[in-house]
Structure formats: C-alpha cells, structure tokens
Amino acid sequence: MTKADIVNEIAEKTGMSKPEVLNVVEAFMASVKNSLTNGENVYLRGFGSFIVKTRAQKTARNISKNTTIIVPEHKIPAFKPAKTFTISVKK
C-alpha cells in the first residue's frame, strides 16, 4: 500500500477531498519525523510506537582493503507495533 492508496482510502471513508487528506497525512508524517529528529518517541495507543534506538559503537571490516574500521555510536528510527496490532496481523 502506497501513500496514494492511503489517501484514497481515507478520502472515501471520511468524505474529505483528496488534497485535504494528503495534507493531513503529510503533516502527520512531518510531525513524526520532527519528533524523532528531536529525540522524542511517538506513542500511538493501539497502533504502536515510533522510537529512536541507539546503536552501540562497533568494529567492522573493509574486506577489499583488509582493514578494520570503527563504526561510531549512532541513532536510528524504529517502529514497535502495539500488542493488539501484532495479534490482529497474526490472525
């Protein structure tokens, strides 16, 4: 399912116009991105959580040059589905 599919489905269910729904969906995504960029997690009860995870520093290998490099600690966005959401998908 693409963003366009989501916009079409929401527009059909709510009766809103597609441009209005597109603005709402894009505003939601921008809000989630801004929160994660600022290190704040986003919790949507019954759906899941968008969280910021910290990856620890690690040693990696460059096989072509046969050298080791250090990958510094960094943060990545992640999604953790709610328990009810996970159960409904398993059915």
PDB file of N, CA, C and O in Angstrom, chain B, residues numbered from 101:
ATOM      1  N   MET B 101       0.851  -1.180   0.000  1.00  0.00           N
ATOM      2  CA  MET B 101       0.000   0.000   0.000  1.00  0.00           C
ATOM      3  C   MET B 101       0.890   1.234   0.000  1.00  0.00           C
ATOM      4  O   MET B 101       1.823   1.342   0.796  1.00  0.00           O
ATOM      5  N   THR B 102       0.595   2.142  -0.884  1.00  0.00           N
ATOM      6  CA  THR B 102       1.367   3.375  -1.001  1.00  0.00           C
ATOM      7  C   THR B 102       0.657   4.530  -0.300  1.00  0.00           C
ATOM      8  O   THR B 102      -0.476   4.389   0.162  1.00  0.00           O
ATOM      9  N   LYS B 103       1.341   5.674  -0.228  1.00  0.00           N
ATOM     10  CA  LYS B 103       0.727   6.854   0.383  1.00  0.00           C
ATOM     11  C   LYS B 103      -0.518   7.263  -0.392  1.00  0.00           C
ATOM     12  O   LYS B 103      -1.509   7.685   0.203  1.00  0.00           O
ATOM     13  N   ALA B 104      -0.472   7.141  -1.714  1.00  0.00           N
ATOM     14  CA  ALA B 104      -1.634   7.487  -2.539  1.00  0.00           C
ATOM     15  C   ALA B 104      -2.811   6.568  -2.226  1.00  0.00           C
ATOM     16  O   ALA B 104      -3.953   7.025  -2.182  1.00  0.00           O
ATOM     17  N   ASP B 105      -2.550   5.282  -2.008  1.00  0.00           N
ATOM     18  CA  ASP B 105      -3.610   4.343  -1.646  1.00  0.00           C
ATOM     19  C   ASP B 105      -4.225   4.712  -0.295  1.00  0.00           C
ATOM     20  O   ASP B 105      -5.441   4.643  -0.117  1.00  0.00           O
ATOM     21  N   ILE B 106      -3.379   5.099   0.643  1.00  0.00           N
ATOM     22  CA  ILE B 106      -3.863   5.500   1.969  1.00  0.00           C
ATOM     23  C   ILE B 106      -4.740   6.745   1.844  1.00  0.00           C
ATOM     24  O   ILE B 106      -5.807   6.821   2.454  1.00  0.00           O
ATOM     25  N   VAL B 107      -4.289   7.718   1.055  1.00  0.00           N
ATOM     26  CA  VAL B 107      -5.055   8.950   0.863  1.00  0.00           C
ATOM     27  C   VAL B 107      -6.408   8.634   0.239  1.00  0.00           C
ATOM     28  O   VAL B 107      -7.431   9.156   0.683  1.00  0.00           O
ATOM     29  N   ASN B 108      -6.425   7.786  -0.784  1.00  0.00           N
ATOM     30  CA  ASN B 108      -7.686   7.418  -1.442  1.00  0.00           C
ATOM     31  C   ASN B 108      -8.641   6.735  -0.470  1.00  0.00           C
ATOM     32  O   ASN B 108      -9.832   7.047  -0.448  1.00  0.00           O
ATOM     33  N   GLU B 109      -8.129   5.810   0.329  1.00  0.00           N
ATOM     34  CA  GLU B 109      -8.979   5.075   1.263  1.00  0.00           C
ATOM     35  C   GLU B 109      -9.552   5.989   2.342  1.00  0.00           C
ATOM     36  O   GLU B 109     -10.733   5.891   2.675  1.00  0.00           O
ATOM     37  N   ILE B 110      -8.728   6.870   2.885  1.00  0.00           N
ATOM     38  CA  ILE B 110      -9.212   7.798   3.916  1.00  0.00           C
ATOM     39  C   ILE B 110     -10.228   8.768   3.321  1.00  0.00           C
ATOM     40  O   ILE B 110     -11.228   9.089   3.963  1.00  0.00           O
ATOM     41  N   ALA B 111      -9.977   9.236   2.098  1.00  0.00           N
ATOM     42  CA  ALA B 111     -10.912  10.162   1.448  1.00  0.00           C
ATOM     43  C   ALA B 111     -12.269   9.505   1.239  1.00  0.00           C
ATOM     44  O   ALA B 111     -13.305  10.140   1.431  1.00  0.00           O
ATOM     45  N   GLU B 112     -12.266   8.239   0.848  1.00  0.00           N
ATOM     46  CA  GLU B 112     -13.534   7.517   0.654  1.00  0.00           C
ATOM     47  C   GLU B 112     -14.278   7.329   1.970  1.00  0.00           C
ATOM     48  O   GLU B 112     -15.497   7.489   2.022  1.00  0.00           O
ATOM     49  N   LYS B 113     -13.551   6.992   3.034  1.00  0.00           N
ATOM     50  CA  LYS B 113     -14.191   6.706   4.323  1.00  0.00           C
ATOM     51  C   LYS B 113     -14.684   7.958   5.039  1.00  0.00           C
ATOM     52  O   LYS B 113     -15.686   7.912   5.753  1.00  0.00           O
ATOM     53  N   THR B 114     -13.983   9.078   4.852  1.00  0.00           N
ATOM     54  CA  THR B 114     -14.340  10.285   5.604  1.00  0.00           C
ATOM     55  C   THR B 114     -15.144  11.299   4.794  1.00  0.00           C
ATOM     56  O   THR B 114     -15.805  12.163   5.370  1.00  0.00           O
ATOM     57  N   GLY B 115     -15.096  11.204   3.471  1.00  0.00           N
ATOM     58  CA  GLY B 115     -15.787  12.185   2.645  1.00  0.00           C
ATOM     59  C   GLY B 115     -14.990  13.452   2.433  1.00  0.00           C
ATOM     60  O   GLY B 115     -15.474  14.391   1.800  1.00  0.00           O
ATOM     61  N   MET B 116     -13.771  13.496   2.953  1.00  0.00           N
ATOM     62  CA  MET B 116     -12.901  14.656   2.734  1.00  0.00           C
ATOM     63  C   MET B 116     -12.336  14.584   1.319  1.00  0.00           C
ATOM     64  O   MET B 116     -12.316  13.520   0.700  1.00  0.00           O
ATOM     65  N   SER B 117     -11.879  15.723   0.818  1.00  0.00           N
ATOM     66  CA  SER B 117     -11.263  15.725  -0.510  1.00  0.00           C
ATOM     67  C   SER B 117      -9.851  15.146  -0.413  1.00  0.00           C
ATOM     68  O   SER B 117      -9.217  15.179   0.641  1.00  0.00           O
ATOM     69  N   LYS B 118      -9.381  14.620  -1.534  1.00  0.00           N
ATOM     70  CA  LYS B 118      -8.049  14.004  -1.556  1.00  0.00           C
ATOM     71  C   LYS B 118      -6.933  14.988  -1.215  1.00  0.00           C
ATOM     72  O   LYS B 118      -6.012  14.617  -0.488  1.00  0.00           O
ATOM     73  N   PRO B 119      -6.976  16.239  -1.712  1.00  0.00           N
ATOM     74  CA  PRO B 119      -5.914  17.180  -1.321  1.00  0.00           C
ATOM     75  C   PRO B 119      -5.892  17.465   0.184  1.00  0.00           C
ATOM     76  O   PRO B 119      -4.819  17.608   0.769  1.00  0.00           O
ATOM     77  N   GLU B 120      -7.069  17.547   0.813  1.00  0.00           N
ATOM     78  CA  GLU B 120      -7.120  17.764   2.262  1.00  0.00           C
ATOM     79  C   GLU B 120      -6.516  16.580   3.004  1.00  0.00           C
ATOM     80  O   GLU B 120      -5.733  16.758   3.937  1.00  0.00           O
ATOM     81  N   VAL B 121      -6.885  15.366   2.585  1.00  0.00           N
ATOM     82  CA  VAL B 121      -6.367  14.163   3.234  1.00  0.00           C
ATOM     83  C   VAL B 121      -4.862  14.077   3.035  1.00  0.00           C
ATOM     84  O   VAL B 121      -4.138  13.719   3.964  1.00  0.00           O
ATOM     85  N   LEU B 122      -4.381  14.397   1.843  1.00  0.00           N
ATOM     86  CA  LEU B 122      -2.947  14.375   1.563  1.00  0.00           C
ATOM     87  C   LEU B 122      -2.211  15.333   2.487  1.00  0.00           C
ATOM     88  O   LEU B 122      -1.146  14.994   3.002  1.00  0.00           O
ATOM     89  N   ASN B 123      -2.759  16.525   2.707  1.00  0.00           N
ATOM     90  CA  ASN B 123      -2.145  17.489   3.625  1.00  0.00           C
ATOM     91  C   ASN B 123      -2.090  16.945   5.041  1.00  0.00           C
ATOM     92  O   ASN B 123      -1.091  17.127   5.737  1.00  0.00           O
ATOM     93  N   VAL B 124      -3.153  16.277   5.474  1.00  0.00           N
ATOM     94  CA  VAL B 124      -3.191  15.713   6.819  1.00  0.00           C
ATOM     95  C   VAL B 124      -2.151  14.598   6.966  1.00  0.00           C
ATOM     96  O   VAL B 124      -1.417  14.557   7.953  1.00  0.00           O
ATOM     97  N   VAL B 125      -2.092  13.701   5.986  1.00  0.00           N
ATOM     98  CA  VAL B 125      -1.141  12.585   6.040  1.00  0.00           C
ATOM     99  C   VAL B 125       0.293  13.104   6.038  1.00  0.00           C
ATOM    100  O   VAL B 125       1.125  12.629   6.810  1.00  0.00           O
ATOM    101  N   GLU B 126       0.584  14.068   5.181  1.00  0.00           N
ATOM    102  CA  GLU B 126       1.935  14.621   5.126  1.00  0.00           C
ATOM    103  C   GLU B 126       2.285  15.386   6.402  1.00  0.00           C
ATOM    104  O   GLU B 126       3.431  15.354   6.850  1.00  0.00           O
ATOM    105  N   ALA B 127       1.301  16.073   6.990  1.00  0.00           N
ATOM    106  CA  ALA B 127       1.537  16.779   8.254  1.00  0.00           C
ATOM    107  C   ALA B 127       1.817  15.782   9.372  1.00  0.00           C
ATOM    108  O   ALA B 127       2.672  16.025  10.222  1.00  0.00           O
ATOM    109  N   PHE B 128       1.098  14.657   9.375  1.00  0.00           N
ATOM    110  CA  PHE B 128       1.338  13.608  10.373  1.00  0.00           C
ATOM    111  C   PHE B 128       2.753  13.064  10.234  1.00  0.00           C
ATOM    112  O   PHE B 128       3.474  12.934  11.224  1.00  0.00           O
ATOM    113  N   MET B 129       3.151  12.746   9.002  1.00  0.00           N
ATOM    114  CA  MET B 129       4.495  12.194   8.783  1.00  0.00           C
ATOM    115  C   MET B 129       5.573  13.208   9.165  1.00  0.00           C
ATOM    116  O   MET B 129       6.592  12.830   9.744  1.00  0.00           O
ATOM    117  N   ALA B 130       5.369  14.471   8.854  1.00  0.00           N
ATOM    118  CA  ALA B 130       6.332  15.508   9.223  1.00  0.00           C
ATOM    119  C   ALA B 130       6.433  15.649  10.736  1.00  0.00           C
ATOM    120  O   ALA B 130       7.520  15.849  11.277  1.00  0.00           O
ATOM    121  N   SER B 131       5.302  15.546  11.411  1.00  0.00           N
ATOM    122  CA  SER B 131       5.291  15.640  12.868  1.00  0.00           C
ATOM    123  C   SER B 131       6.058  14.491  13.506  1.00  0.00           C
ATOM    124  O   SER B 131       6.811  14.691  14.459  1.00  0.00           O
ATOM    125  N   VAL B 132       5.862  13.279  12.974  1.00  0.00           N
ATOM    126  CA  VAL B 132       6.588  12.112  13.492  1.00  0.00           C
ATOM    127  C   VAL B 132       8.085  12.275  13.236  1.00  0.00           C
ATOM    128  O   VAL B 132       8.898  12.013  14.122  1.00  0.00           O
ATOM    129  N   LYS B 133       8.450  12.706  12.031  1.00  0.00           N
ATOM    130  CA  LYS B 133       9.869  12.900  11.695  1.00  0.00           C
ATOM    131  C   LYS B 133      10.507  13.945  12.606  1.00  0.00           C
ATOM    132  O   LYS B 133      11.612  13.740  13.109  1.00  0.00           O
ATOM    133  N   ASN B 134       9.817  15.062  12.819  1.00  0.00           N
ATOM    134  CA  ASN B 134      10.362  16.120  13.682  1.00  0.00           C
ATOM    135  C   ASN B 134      10.548  15.638  15.104  1.00  0.00           C
ATOM    136  O   ASN B 134      11.557  15.946  15.738  1.00  0.00           O
ATOM    137  N   SER B 135       9.583  14.881  15.613  1.00  0.00           N
ATOM    138  CA  SER B 135       9.698  14.373  16.979  1.00  0.00           C
ATOM    139  C   SER B 135      10.883  13.426  17.101  1.00  0.00           C
ATOM    140  O   SER B 135      11.656  13.523  18.055  1.00  0.00           O
ATOM    141  N   LEU B 136      11.037  12.510  16.146  1.00  0.00           N
ATOM    142  CA  LEU B 136      12.151  11.566  16.201  1.00  0.00           C
ATOM    143  C   LEU B 136      13.487  12.278  16.029  1.00  0.00           C
ATOM    144  O   LEU B 136      14.475  11.905  16.660  1.00  0.00           O
ATOM    145  N   THR B 137      13.522  13.298  15.181  1.00  0.00           N
ATOM    146  CA  THR B 137      14.749  14.075  14.997  1.00  0.00           C
ATOM    147  C   THR B 137      15.163  14.755  16.293  1.00  0.00           C
ATOM    148  O   THR B 137      16.353  14.892  16.578  1.00  0.00           O
ATOM    149  N   ASN B 138      14.177  15.181  17.076  1.00  0.00           N
ATOM    150  CA  ASN B 138      14.451  15.832  18.363  1.00  0.00           C
ATOM    151  C   ASN B 138      14.661  14.834  19.493  1.00  0.00           C
ATOM    152  O   ASN B 138      14.811  15.233  20.648  1.00  0.00           O
ATOM    153  N   GLY B 139      14.673  13.540  19.174  1.00  0.00           N
ATOM    154  CA  GLY B 139      14.914  12.519  20.186  1.00  0.00           C
ATOM    155  C   GLY B 139      13.688  12.140  20.990  1.00  0.00           C
ATOM    156  O   GLY B 139      13.805  11.455  22.007  1.00  0.00           O
ATOM    157  N   GLU B 140      12.513  12.570  20.557  1.00  0.00           N
ATOM    158  CA  GLU B 140      11.272  12.261  21.268  1.00  0.00           C
ATOM    159  C   GLU B 140      10.581  11.077  20.595  1.00  0.00           C
ATOM    160  O   GLU B 140      10.481  11.032  19.368  1.00  0.00           O
ATOM    161  N   ASN B 141      10.109  10.129  21.384  1.00  0.00           N
ATOM    162  CA  ASN B 141       9.368   8.996  20.853  1.00  0.00           C
ATOM    163  C   ASN B 141       7.911   9.389  20.615  1.00  0.00           C
ATOM    164  O   ASN B 141       7.396  10.304  21.258  1.00  0.00           O
ATOM    165  N   VAL B 142       7.253   8.697  19.694  1.00  0.00           N
ATOM    166  CA  VAL B 142       5.849   8.951  19.380  1.00  0.00           C
ATOM    167  C   VAL B 142       5.064   7.691  19.716  1.00  0.00           C
ATOM    168  O   VAL B 142       5.339   6.623  19.170  1.00  0.00           O
ATOM    169  N   TYR B 143       4.085   7.810  20.616  1.00  0.00           N
ATOM    170  CA  TYR B 143       3.293   6.665  21.065  1.00  0.00           C
ATOM    171  C   TYR B 143       1.861   6.804  20.556  1.00  0.00           C
ATOM    172  O   TYR B 143       1.182   7.786  20.856  1.00  0.00           O
ATOM    173  N   LEU B 144       1.406   5.820  19.787  1.00  0.00           N
ATOM    174  CA  LEU B 144       0.038   5.792  19.286  1.00  0.00           C
ATOM    175  C   LEU B 144      -0.645   4.564  19.888  1.00  0.00           C
ATOM    176  O   LEU B 144      -0.452   3.443  19.417  1.00  0.00           O
ATOM    177  N   ARG B 145      -1.430   4.782  20.912  1.00  0.00           N
ATOM    178  CA  ARG B 145      -2.058   3.689  21.646  1.00  0.00           C
ATOM    179  C   ARG B 145      -2.896   2.817  20.707  1.00  0.00           C
ATOM    180  O   ARG B 145      -3.722   3.319  19.945  1.00  0.00           O
ATOM    181  N   GLY B 146      -2.668   1.510  20.778  1.00  0.00           N
ATOM    182  CA  GLY B 146      -3.400   0.559  19.958  1.00  0.00           C
ATOM    183  C   GLY B 146      -2.785   0.336  18.581  1.00  0.00           C
ATOM    184  O   GLY B 146      -3.188  -0.580  17.865  1.00  0.00           O
ATOM    185  N   PHE B 147      -1.807   1.168  18.202  1.00  0.00           N
ATOM    186  CA  PHE B 147      -1.147   1.026  16.904  1.00  0.00           C
ATOM    187  C   PHE B 147       0.316   0.658  17.081  1.00  0.00           C
ATOM    188  O   PHE B 147       0.768  -0.368  16.572  1.00  0.00           O
ATOM    189  N   GLY B 148       1.055   1.492  17.802  1.00  0.00           N
ATOM    190  CA  GLY B 148       2.467   1.211  18.039  1.00  0.00           C
ATOM    191  C   GLY B 148       3.232   2.465  18.402  1.00  0.00           C
ATOM    192  O   GLY B 148       2.657   3.533  18.612  1.00  0.00           O
ATOM    193  N   SER B 149       4.548   2.310  18.471  1.00  0.00           N
ATOM    194  CA  SER B 149       5.412   3.416  18.865  1.00  0.00           C
ATOM    195  C   SER B 149       6.520   3.608  17.843  1.00  0.00           C
ATOM    196  O   SER B 149       7.151   2.650  17.396  1.00  0.00           O
ATOM    197  N   PHE B 150       6.742   4.855  17.485  1.00  0.00           N
ATOM    198  CA  PHE B 150       7.900   5.217  16.694  1.00  0.00           C
ATOM    199  C   PHE B 150       8.956   5.657  17.702  1.00  0.00           C
ATOM    200  O   PHE B 150       8.757   6.634  18.425  1.00  0.00           O
ATOM    201  N   ILE B 151      10.071   4.943  17.753  1.00  0.00           N
ATOM    202  CA  ILE B 151      11.076   5.206  18.775  1.00  0.00           C
ATOM    203  C   ILE B 151      12.436   5.450  18.130  1.00  0.00           C
ATOM    204  O   ILE B 151      12.674   5.087  16.978  1.00  0.00           O
ATOM    205  N   VAL B 152      13.321   6.074  18.905  1.00  0.00           N
ATOM    206  CA  VAL B 152      14.699   6.291  18.482  1.00  0.00           C
ATOM    207  C   VAL B 152      15.565   5.291  19.244  1.00  0.00           C
ATOM    208  O   VAL B 152      15.597   5.292  20.474  1.00  0.00           O
ATOM    209  N   LYS B 153      16.269   4.436  18.494  1.00  0.00           N
ATOM    210  CA  LYS B 153      17.162   3.456  19.097  1.00  0.00           C
ATOM    211  C   LYS B 153      18.599   3.928  18.921  1.00  0.00           C
ATOM    212  O   LYS B 153      18.933   4.588  17.937  1.00  0.00           O
ATOM    213  N   THR B 154      19.435   3.584  19.881  1.00  0.00           N
ATOM    214  CA  THR B 154      20.847   3.911  19.803  1.00  0.00           C
ATOM    215  C   THR B 154      21.626   2.644  19.498  1.00  0.00           C
ATOM    216  O   THR B 154      21.565   1.669  20.247  1.00  0.00           O
ATOM    217  N   ARG B 155      22.350   2.665  18.405  1.00  0.00           N
ATOM    218  CA  ARG B 155      23.223   1.544  18.053  1.00  0.00           C
ATOM    219  C   ARG B 155      24.583   1.785  18.678  1.00  0.00           C
ATOM    220  O   ARG B 155      25.134   2.879  18.562  1.00  0.00           O
ATOM    221  N   ALA B 156      25.120   0.793  19.329  1.00  0.00           N
ATOM    222  CA  ALA B 156      26.404   0.925  20.003  1.00  0.00           C
ATOM    223  C   ALA B 156      27.546   0.990  18.997  1.00  0.00           C
ATOM    224  O   ALA B 156      27.409   0.566  17.849  1.00  0.00           O
ATOM    225  N   GLN B 157      28.666   1.523  19.445  1.00  0.00           N
ATOM    226  CA  GLN B 157      29.867   1.554  18.609  1.00  0.00           C
ATOM    227  C   GLN B 157      30.312   0.125  18.333  1.00  0.00           C
ATOM    228  O   GLN B 157      30.221  -0.733  19.210  1.00  0.00           O
ATOM    229  N   LYS B 158      30.793  -0.139  17.113  1.00  0.00           N
ATOM    230  CA  LYS B 158      31.243  -1.489  16.791  1.00  0.00           C
ATOM    231  C   LYS B 158      32.417  -1.437  15.829  1.00  0.00           C
ATOM    232  O   LYS B 158      32.683  -0.418  15.190  1.00  0.00           O
ATOM    233  N   THR B 159      33.106  -2.556  15.745  1.00  0.00           N
ATOM    234  CA  THR B 159      34.226  -2.698  14.824  1.00  0.00           C
ATOM    235  C   THR B 159      33.734  -3.440  13.597  1.00  0.00           C
ATOM    236  O   THR B 159      33.080  -4.477  13.708  1.00  0.00           O
ATOM    237  N   ALA B 160      34.053  -2.904  12.421  1.00  0.00           N
ATOM    238  CA  ALA B 160      33.661  -3.531  11.164  1.00  0.00           C
ATOM    239  C   ALA B 160      34.913  -3.748  10.325  1.00  0.00           C
ATOM    240  O   ALA B 160      35.977  -3.212  10.634  1.00  0.00           O
ATOM    241  N   ARG B 161      34.781  -4.540   9.260  1.00  0.00           N
ATOM    242  CA  ARG B 161      35.920  -4.824   8.391  1.00  0.00           C
ATOM    243  C   ARG B 161      35.654  -4.361   6.973  1.00  0.00           C
ATOM    244  O   ARG B 161      34.563  -4.544   6.433  1.00  0.00           O
ATOM    245  N   ASN B 162      36.676  -3.755   6.381  1.00  0.00           N
ATOM    246  CA  ASN B 162      36.653  -3.430   4.965  1.00  0.00           C
ATOM    247  C   ASN B 162      37.389  -4.572   4.271  1.00  0.00           C
ATOM    248  O   ASN B 162      38.619  -4.620   4.285  1.00  0.00           O
ATOM    249  N   ILE B 163      36.646  -5.481   3.672  1.00  0.00           N
ATOM    250  CA  ILE B 163      37.226  -6.704   3.128  1.00  0.00           C
ATOM    251  C   ILE B 163      38.169  -6.406   1.969  1.00  0.00           C
ATOM    252  O   ILE B 163      39.208  -7.054   1.843  1.00  0.00           O
ATOM    253  N   SER B 164      37.827  -5.434   1.116  1.00  0.00           N
ATOM    254  CA  SER B 164      38.665  -5.162  -0.057  1.00  0.00           C
ATOM    255  C   SER B 164      40.046  -4.620   0.333  1.00  0.00           C
ATOM    256  O   SER B 164      41.034  -4.918  -0.338  1.00  0.00           O
ATOM    257  N   LYS B 165      40.125  -3.837   1.397  1.00  0.00           N
ATOM    258  CA  LYS B 165      41.413  -3.273   1.831  1.00  0.00           C
ATOM    259  C   LYS B 165      42.013  -4.054   3.000  1.00  0.00           C
ATOM    260  O   LYS B 165      43.127  -3.767   3.436  1.00  0.00           O
ATOM    261  N   ASN B 166      41.272  -5.036   3.502  1.00  0.00           N
ATOM    262  CA  ASN B 166      41.708  -5.856   4.632  1.00  0.00           C
ATOM    263  C   ASN B 166      42.081  -4.994   5.843  1.00  0.00           C
ATOM    264  O   ASN B 166      43.133  -5.179   6.455  1.00  0.00           O
ATOM    265  N   THR B 167      41.193  -4.048   6.173  1.00  0.00           N
ATOM    266  CA  THR B 167      41.405  -3.184   7.327  1.00  0.00           C
ATOM    267  C   THR B 167      40.163  -3.215   8.215  1.00  0.00           C
ATOM    268  O   THR B 167      39.079  -3.608   7.784  1.00  0.00           O
ATOM    269  N   THR B 168      40.347  -2.797   9.450  1.00  0.00           N
ATOM    270  CA  THR B 168      39.206  -2.680  10.359  1.00  0.00           C
ATOM    271  C   THR B 168      38.896  -1.199  10.538  1.00  0.00           C
ATOM    272  O   THR B 168      39.790  -0.353  10.539  1.00  0.00           O
ATOM    273  N   ILE B 169      37.621  -0.914  10.687  1.00  0.00           N
ATOM    274  CA  ILE B 169      37.186   0.458  10.926  1.00  0.00           C
ATOM    275  C   ILE B 169      36.242   0.462  12.124  1.00  0.00           C
ATOM    276  O   ILE B 169      35.633  -0.555  12.455  1.00  0.00           O
ATOM    277  N   ILE B 170      36.133   1.587  12.745  1.00  0.00           N
ATOM    278  CA  ILE B 170      35.234   1.750  13.886  1.00  0.00           C
ATOM    279  C   ILE B 170      33.986   2.476  13.394  1.00  0.00           C
ATOM    280  O   ILE B 170      34.074   3.576  12.848  1.00  0.00           O
ATOM    281  N   VAL B 171      32.826   1.856  13.590  1.00  0.00           N
ATOM    282  CA  VAL B 171      31.552   2.495  13.273  1.00  0.00           C
ATOM    283  C   VAL B 171      31.076   3.146  14.576  1.00  0.00           C
ATOM    284  O   VAL B 171      30.818   2.447  15.556  1.00  0.00           O
ATOM    285  N   PRO B 172      30.957   4.471  14.595  1.00  0.00           N
ATOM    286  CA  PRO B 172      30.601   5.140  15.852  1.00  0.00           C
ATOM    287  C   PRO B 172      29.149   4.866  16.262  1.00  0.00           C
ATOM    288  O   PRO B 172      28.324   4.428  15.460  1.00  0.00           O
ATOM    289  N   GLU B 173      28.877   5.138  17.520  1.00  0.00           N
ATOM    290  CA  GLU B 173      27.512   5.021  18.033  1.00  0.00           C
ATOM    291  C   GLU B 173      26.619   5.973  17.248  1.00  0.00           C
ATOM    292  O   GLU B 173      27.002   7.111  16.977  1.00  0.00           O
ATOM    293  N   HIS B 174      25.416   5.501  16.882  1.00  0.00           N
ATOM    294  CA  HIS B 174      24.501   6.349  16.141  1.00  0.00           C
ATOM    295  C   HIS B 174      23.064   5.977  16.468  1.00  0.00           C
ATOM    296  O   HIS B 174      22.790   4.912  17.019  1.00  0.00           O
ATOM    297  N   LYS B 175      22.160   6.870  16.119  1.00  0.00           N
ATOM    298  CA  LYS B 175      20.740   6.667  16.413  1.00  0.00           C
ATOM    299  C   LYS B 175      20.001   6.321  15.131  1.00  0.00           C
ATOM    300  O   LYS B 175      20.329   6.824  14.056  1.00  0.00           O
ATOM    301  N   ILE B 176      18.987   5.446  15.256  1.00  0.00           N
ATOM    302  CA  ILE B 176      18.166   5.074  14.110  1.00  0.00           C
ATOM    303  C   ILE B 176      16.702   5.086  14.526  1.00  0.00           C
ATOM    304  O   ILE B 176      16.385   4.806  15.682  1.00  0.00           O
ATOM    305  N   PRO B 177      15.801   5.408  13.590  1.00  0.00           N
ATOM    306  CA  PRO B 177      14.375   5.325  13.908  1.00  0.00           C
ATOM    307  C   PRO B 177      13.910   3.874  13.828  1.00  0.00           C
ATOM    308  O   PRO B 177      14.432   3.082  13.044  1.00  0.00           O
ATOM    309  N   ALA B 178      12.925   3.543  14.648  1.00  0.00           N
ATOM    310  CA  ALA B 178      12.377   2.188  14.649  1.00  0.00           C
ATOM    311  C   ALA B 178      10.883   2.261  14.960  1.00  0.00           C
ATOM    312  O   ALA B 178      10.401   3.243  15.524  1.00  0.00           O
ATOM    313  N   PHE B 179      10.165   1.213  14.585  1.00  0.00           N
ATOM    314  CA  PHE B 179       8.736   1.116  14.890  1.00  0.00           C
ATOM    315  C   PHE B 179       8.502  -0.147  15.685  1.00  0.00           C
ATOM    316  O   PHE B 179       8.956  -1.225  15.302  1.00  0.00           O
ATOM    317  N   LYS B 180       7.795  -0.015  16.791  1.00  0.00           N
ATOM    318  CA  LYS B 180       7.443  -1.169  17.610  1.00  0.00           C
ATOM    319  C   LYS B 180       5.921  -1.249  17.639  1.00  0.00           C
ATOM    320  O   LYS B 180       5.271  -0.389  18.233  1.00  0.00           O
ATOM    321  N   PRO B 181       5.340  -2.277  17.002  1.00  0.00           N
ATOM    322  CA  PRO B 181       3.875  -2.364  16.964  1.00  0.00           C
ATOM    323  C   PRO B 181       3.289  -2.675  18.343  1.00  0.00           C
ATOM    324  O   PRO B 181       3.930  -3.315  19.177  1.00  0.00           O
ATOM    325  N   ALA B 182       2.065  -2.210  18.561  1.00  0.00           N
ATOM    326  CA  ALA B 182       1.353  -2.492  19.805  1.00  0.00           C
ATOM    327  C   ALA B 182       0.960  -3.965  19.829  1.00  0.00           C
ATOM    328  O   ALA B 182       0.846  -4.601  18.781  1.00  0.00           O
ATOM    329  N   LYS B 183       0.758  -4.494  21.009  1.00  0.00           N
ATOM    330  CA  LYS B 183       0.422  -5.909  21.156  1.00  0.00           C
ATOM    331  C   LYS B 183      -0.867  -6.257  20.412  1.00  0.00           C
ATOM    332  O   LYS B 183      -0.932  -7.288  19.741  1.00  0.00           O
ATOM    333  N   THR B 184      -1.887  -5.415  20.521  1.00  0.00           N
ATOM    334  CA  THR B 184      -3.157  -5.686  19.837  1.00  0.00           C
ATOM    335  C   THR B 184      -2.977  -5.653  18.321  1.00  0.00           C
ATOM    336  O   THR B 184      -3.611  -6.424  17.600  1.00  0.00           O
ATOM    337  N   PHE B 185      -2.114  -4.763  17.840  1.00  0.00           N
ATOM    338  CA  PHE B 185      -1.829  -4.686  16.407  1.00  0.00           C
ATOM    339  C   PHE B 185      -1.128  -5.960  15.933  1.00  0.00           C
ATOM    340  O   PHE B 185      -1.471  -6.510  14.886  1.00  0.00           O
ATOM    341  N   THR B 186      -0.156  -6.421  16.701  1.00  0.00           N
ATOM    342  CA  THR B 186       0.563  -7.644  16.352  1.00  0.00           C
ATOM    343  C   THR B 186      -0.366  -8.848  16.328  1.00  0.00           C
ATOM    344  O   THR B 186      -0.275  -9.689  15.434  1.00  0.00           O
ATOM    345  N   ILE B 187      -1.249  -8.933  17.296  1.00  0.00           N
ATOM    346  CA  ILE B 187      -2.189 -10.055  17.360  1.00  0.00           C
ATOM    347  C   ILE B 187      -3.124 -10.031  16.160  1.00  0.00           C
ATOM    348  O   ILE B 187      -3.404 -11.082  15.585  1.00  0.00           O
ATOM    349  N   SER B 188      -3.614  -8.856  15.767  1.00  0.00           N
ATOM    350  CA  SER B 188      -4.544  -8.774  14.631  1.00  0.00           C
ATOM    351  C   SER B 188      -3.856  -9.136  13.318  1.00  0.00           C
ATOM    352  O   SER B 188      -4.509  -9.666  12.419  1.00  0.00           O
ATOM    353  N   VAL B 189      -2.573  -8.870  13.182  1.00  0.00           N
ATOM    354  CA  VAL B 189      -1.852  -9.230  11.957  1.00  0.00           C
ATOM    355  C   VAL B 189      -1.600 -10.728  11.910  1.00  0.00           C
ATOM    356  O   VAL B 189      -1.613 -11.319  10.830  1.00  0.00           O
ATOM    357  N   LYS B 190      -1.372 -11.354  13.059  1.00  0.00           N
ATOM    358  CA  LYS B 190      -1.094 -12.790  13.103  1.00  0.00           C
ATOM    359  C   LYS B 190      -2.281 -13.636  12.696  1.00  0.00           C
ATOM    360  O   LYS B 190      -2.100 -14.766  12.244  1.00  0.00           O
ATOM    361  N   LYS B 191      -3.493 -13.120  12.842  1.00  0.00           N
ATOM    362  CA  LYS B 191      -4.695 -13.911  12.538  1.00  0.00           C
ATOM    363  C   LYS B 191      -4.851 -14.209  11.088  1.00  0.00           C
ATOM    364  O   LYS B 191      -5.815 -14.865  10.693  1.00  0.00           O
TER     365      LYS B 191
END
